[in-house]
């Protein structure tokens, strides 16, 4: 039976070899993409942890900033060298599609 199949289909060995090669390549690519998906999931979890840590640190810094600005007085600011501005210029947009303008007091 085997000799009959080889006689009538001379390219069957090449077809089987090609099919085996395609199967091996497909299995390799499946494994590669599966490992990449696992790696990306791990990186995402790490990034979420970093974001949570940074959010906590930012919240602490905002609380410190609000506490310090609440305690700051004009006299303390002047003692630190800050000055009250003399000329104030207001910049405003006339319309969303037009350029900015300004008024000087």
Residue frames as qw, qx, qy, qz and C-alpha x, y, z in Angstrom:
[[0.000, 0.887, 0.462, 0.000, 0.00, 0.00, 0.00],
 [0.325, -0.780, 0.097, 0.526, 2.84, 2.32, 0.84],
 [0.391, -0.152, 0.585, 0.694, 4.53, 1.78, -2.52],
 [0.207, 0.630, 0.665, 0.344, 1.25, 2.51, -4.33],
 [0.133, -0.935, -0.251, 0.210, 0.87, 5.85, -2.50],
 [0.363, -0.613, 0.341, 0.614, 4.45, 6.83, -3.31],
 [0.395, 0.159, 0.699, 0.575, 3.98, 5.79, -6.93],
 [0.113, 0.731, 0.592, 0.320, 0.85, 7.84, -7.42],
 [0.167, -0.980, -0.075, -0.079, 1.88, 10.85, -5.32],
 [0.756, 0.258, -0.225, 0.558, 5.58, 11.54, -5.85],
 [0.112, 0.554, -0.234, 0.791, 5.53, 14.74, -3.74],
 [0.683, -0.608, -0.344, -0.216, 3.91, 13.26, -0.63],
 [0.733, -0.269, -0.290, 0.554, 7.18, 13.19, 1.35],
 [0.246, 0.231, -0.013, 0.941, 7.79, 16.85, 0.54],
 [0.398, -0.573, -0.294, -0.653, 4.22, 17.72, 1.52],
 [0.765, -0.523, -0.365, 0.089, 4.55, 15.86, 4.84],
 [0.601, -0.090, -0.194, 0.770, 7.88, 17.59, 5.54],
 [0.013, 0.391, 0.116, 0.913, 6.36, 20.98, 4.73],
 [0.586, -0.599, -0.355, -0.416, 3.35, 20.27, 6.95],
 [0.766, -0.392, -0.337, 0.383, 5.65, 19.19, 9.78],
 [0.411, 0.104, -0.089, 0.901, 7.74, 22.37, 9.35],
 [0.237, -0.516, -0.217, -0.794, 4.63, 24.56, 9.40],
 [0.720, -0.562, -0.389, -0.123, 3.38, 22.76, 12.51],
 [0.696, -0.234, -0.275, 0.621, 6.70, 23.22, 14.31],
 [0.192, 0.260, 0.021, 0.946, 6.85, 26.91, 13.39],
 [0.438, -0.579, -0.323, -0.607, 3.25, 27.40, 14.54],
 [0.761, -0.504, -0.378, 0.153, 4.00, 25.72, 17.87],
 [0.550, -0.048, -0.173, 0.815, 7.12, 27.85, 18.34],
 [0.034, -0.389, -0.136, -0.910, 5.21, 31.06, 17.58],
 [0.603, -0.600, -0.406, -0.333, 2.38, 30.03, 19.91],
 [0.737, -0.399, -0.329, 0.435, 4.85, 29.50, 22.76],
 [0.384, 0.120, -0.040, 0.915, 6.65, 32.75, 22.01],
 [0.222, -0.488, -0.222, -0.814, 3.46, 34.84, 21.99],
 [0.697, -0.568, -0.427, -0.095, 2.17, 33.10, 25.11],
 [0.653, -0.270, -0.267, 0.655, 5.38, 33.97, 26.97],
 [0.159, 0.265, 0.081, 0.948, 5.16, 37.56, 25.71],
 [0.446, -0.598, -0.371, -0.553, 1.58, 37.81, 27.01],
 [0.739, -0.514, -0.371, 0.229, 2.66, 36.54, 30.43],
 [0.520, -0.057, -0.120, 0.844, 5.59, 38.99, 30.50],
 [0.055, -0.426, -0.202, -0.880, 3.34, 41.92, 29.57],
 [0.602, -0.631, -0.411, -0.266, 0.87, 40.95, 32.29],
 [0.708, -0.388, -0.291, 0.514, 3.68, 40.92, 34.85],
 [0.323, 0.133, 0.028, 0.937, 4.92, 44.32, 33.64],
 [0.282, -0.578, -0.340, -0.687, 1.41, 45.74, 33.86],
 [0.690, -0.606, -0.391, 0.055, 1.05, 44.52, 37.45],
 [0.606, -0.210, -0.155, 0.751, 4.40, 46.11, 38.30],
 [0.104, 0.332, 0.190, 0.918, 3.35, 49.38, 36.65],
 [0.470, -0.660, -0.412, -0.418, 0.07, 49.40, 38.59],
 [0.702, -0.508, -0.317, 0.385, 2.02, 48.98, 41.82],
 [0.440, -0.003, 0.007, 0.898, 4.32, 51.86, 40.85],
 [0.130, -0.518, -0.329, -0.779, 1.36, 54.08, 40.00],
 [0.604, -0.673, -0.413, -0.110, -0.26, 53.33, 43.35],
 [0.660, -0.356, -0.200, 0.631, 2.98, 54.16, 45.17],
 [0.266, 0.168, 0.144, 0.938, 3.45, 57.41, 43.25],
 [0.307, -0.634, -0.422, -0.570, -0.18, 58.40, 43.83],
 [0.659, -0.630, -0.361, 0.195, 0.31, 57.92, 47.56],
 [0.547, -0.201, -0.052, 0.811, 3.51, 60.00, 47.53],
 [0.061, 0.394, 0.299, 0.867, 1.81, 62.77, 45.54],
 [0.466, -0.705, -0.448, -0.293, -1.08, 62.83, 48.00],
 [0.656, -0.525, -0.256, 0.479, 1.34, 63.20, 50.90],
 [0.395, -0.002, 0.111, 0.912, 3.19, 66.03, 49.14],
 [0.138, -0.567, -0.412, -0.700, -0.09, 67.81, 48.33],
 [0.573, -0.711, -0.407, 0.015, -1.12, 67.57, 51.98],
 [0.591, -0.359, -0.102, 0.715, 2.23, 69.06, 53.03],
 [0.215, 0.261, 0.285, 0.897, 1.89, 71.83, 50.45],
 [0.311, -0.681, -0.441, -0.494, -1.62, 72.73, 51.59],
 [0.637, -0.634, -0.323, 0.296, -0.54, 72.73, 55.23],
 [0.513, -0.209, 0.029, 0.832, 2.43, 75.01, 54.50],
 [0.061, 0.383, 0.349, 0.853, 0.43, 77.42, 52.31],
 [0.435, -0.729, -0.482, -0.216, -2.29, 77.62, 54.99],
 [0.623, -0.608, -0.203, 0.448, 0.31, 78.66, 57.57],
 [0.479, 0.120, 0.162, 0.854, 2.08, 81.20, 55.30],
 [0.004, -0.868, -0.361, 0.342, 1.33, 84.87, 55.97],
 [0.434, 0.862, 0.046, 0.259, 2.18, 88.01, 53.99],
 [0.278, -0.887, 0.363, -0.059, 4.74, 89.02, 56.59],
 [0.769, -0.284, 0.539, 0.193, 6.52, 85.66, 56.39],
 [0.727, 0.529, 0.329, 0.291, 6.58, 85.86, 52.59],
 [0.187, 0.950, -0.117, 0.219, 8.09, 89.37, 52.71],
 [0.524, -0.712, 0.467, 0.034, 10.66, 88.17, 55.26],
 [0.811, 0.005, 0.524, 0.261, 11.63, 85.41, 52.76],
 [0.235, -0.324, 0.444, 0.802, 12.17, 88.02, 50.06],
 [0.218, 0.520, 0.749, 0.347, 8.89, 87.82, 48.14],
 [0.019, 0.221, 0.052, -0.974, 7.41, 91.11, 46.95],
 [0.439, 0.609, 0.565, -0.343, 3.91, 92.21, 46.03],
 [0.462, 0.293, 0.523, 0.654, 3.70, 92.76, 42.25],
 [0.012, 0.441, 0.096, -0.892, 3.32, 96.39, 41.16],
 [0.452, 0.329, -0.348, -0.753, 2.00, 95.97, 37.60],
 [0.544, 0.123, 0.818, -0.144, -0.56, 93.27, 36.93],
 [0.340, 0.297, -0.530, -0.718, -1.37, 92.25, 33.34],
 [0.688, 0.160, 0.611, -0.357, -4.42, 90.15, 32.58],
 [0.123, 0.243, -0.780, -0.563, -4.32, 87.85, 29.57],
 [0.603, 0.274, 0.589, -0.464, -7.62, 86.60, 28.18],
 [0.216, 0.115, 0.817, 0.522, -9.01, 84.87, 25.12],
 [0.374, 0.184, -0.035, -0.909, -11.62, 86.88, 23.22],
 [0.877, 0.173, -0.002, -0.448, -13.00, 83.83, 21.42],
 [0.844, -0.219, 0.475, 0.121, -11.78, 80.25, 21.03],
 [0.778, 0.454, 0.287, 0.327, -10.82, 80.81, 17.38],
 [0.223, 0.926, -0.094, 0.290, -9.00, 84.13, 17.88],
 [0.574, 0.296, -0.477, 0.596, -5.56, 85.00, 19.24],
 [0.493, -0.576, -0.484, 0.436, -4.92, 86.02, 22.85],
 [0.105, 0.781, 0.032, 0.615, -5.12, 89.66, 23.88],
 [0.527, -0.287, -0.529, 0.600, -4.08, 91.46, 27.05],
 [0.161, -0.904, -0.180, -0.353, -5.12, 94.43, 29.19],
 [0.527, 0.113, -0.426, 0.726, -2.53, 96.35, 31.17],
 [0.350, -0.846, -0.401, 0.042, -3.56, 98.16, 34.36]]
